[in-house]
Amino acid sequence: MPLVHIVMAEGRSKEQKAKLARRLTDDMVDILGISEEAVHIAFHELPRENFTWRGLLLTEKPK
């Protein structure tokens, strides 16, 4: 049972996460030769202030 953990900043839509989960599942089935029932994916969404980019919090990142 593969379990994929995806850690990302919050803010993606339910539709975006569903699309990503579908593609990852399809690729794992194809590459690993497993059933899609065996694939588990967990999204861990954290506040943007908990991520940094080039030494800046994402909430401080210039646009």
N, C-alpha and C positions, 0 to 999 in steps of 0.2 A: 504494500500500500504506500505509494509515494505521497508525501505530504509536502506541498510547496508553501513556504511562508513568504509573503510579500509585505515588506514594510515600506510605507510611503506616506508622504504628507497628506493630510486630509484635504478633501475638496473635489475628488473625482465623483462623477455621478454613478448611480446604480447601473445605468446602461453601459458606461465605460467599463466598470468592474465585471459585469456579465460578459461583455465582449472579450475582455482579456482572459477571463476564466475559460471561455469556450475555446479560444485559440490555443491556450496553454494545454488544455485537456486534449484537444485534437492532436497537437504535436507530440505529447507524451504517449498517446495511444499509438501513433505512427512510428515514433522513434524507438520506444521501449517495448512495443508489442504487447501492451497490457490492455485490459478492458477499461472503458471510461468509468465504470463503477469503482475501479481501484484508485482513481485519481482524486485527491483531496487538496483543496487550495484554501489557505487562510489569509485574509487581508487584515493587516494591522495598520490602522490609520492613526497617525499621531498629529498633534497640533503643529502647524507650520513653524511655530516658535521653538520646536524641539529639533529642528534640522538646521544645519549650517551649510553655507556655500562660500568658499573663499574667505573663511573667517567671519562671515556675517550670518546672523540668523536669517532664515528665509523671509521673516516678517520685515527685515531691514534691507533686503536685497533691492538694489535699484532696478527700476522697471525698464 
